[in-house]
Amino acid sequence: MRTKAIDWTAALARLEVAVDTLASRHVAPGFALDRELAGAALDHVARYAAEGVPPGPYLEPSDRLLAFAIRHGVSLDWLLIGDVRGMICKAAAAT
């Protein structure tokens, strides 16, 4: 199976969209963006975008990026490679 390379600059842009959207929209009663975690995830991805990441067959994202995605229900497929299919299926399953 061939894995798609991560464009960290594009991933950073998608993460910025996610953080901005969660910070500026009503999501649900009681929902609150974890701003500290969002900042840590943004810092992590920005560092990868600036410095690059050595190529390899597997990605080892930081706990901060994973924690942000899990805590806020954001698809890692979309964040990292721009693949929206998982989000579409998750939304359809919730209806």
C-alpha positions, -999 to +999 in steps of 0.1 A: +000+000+000+014+034-010+011+061+016+005+097+006+032+122+016+021+149+040+024+185+028+029+201+062+023+236+049-011+225+036-017+206+069-010+238+088-035+257+067-062+230+074-054+230+111-057+268+112-091+265+095-102+239+121-090+260+150-106+292+136-139+275+129-141+259+164-131+292+180-156+314+161-187+293+157-213+278+180-207+241+180-229+227+207-242+236+242-212+233+265-186+230+238-154+250+244-123+250+222-093+239+242-072+269+233-040+257+250-042+224+232-050+241+199-020+264+203+003+234+210-010+215+180-005+246+158+031+251+171+038+214+163+025+215+128+041+249+121+075+235+132+071+206+108+061+230+080+091+252+086+117+225+093+104+196+073+101+161+084+125+133+075+108+110+049+097+076+063+069+050+058+051+060+090+041+092+107+045+097+144+025+127+152+029+144+185+006+137+214-006+174+211-018+170+175-035+137+182-050+150+214-064+180+196-079+159+168-094+134+193-107+161+218-124+181+191-135+154+167-114+166+138-104+140+112-066+133+110-071+122+074-084+157+066-059+175+087-028+156+075-036+147+038-068+166+029-089+135+026-125+144+035-140+109+030-138+100+067-156+132+078-183+126+052-189+091+064-188+101+101-214+129+095-236+105+075-235+079+103-245+105+128-278+112+110 
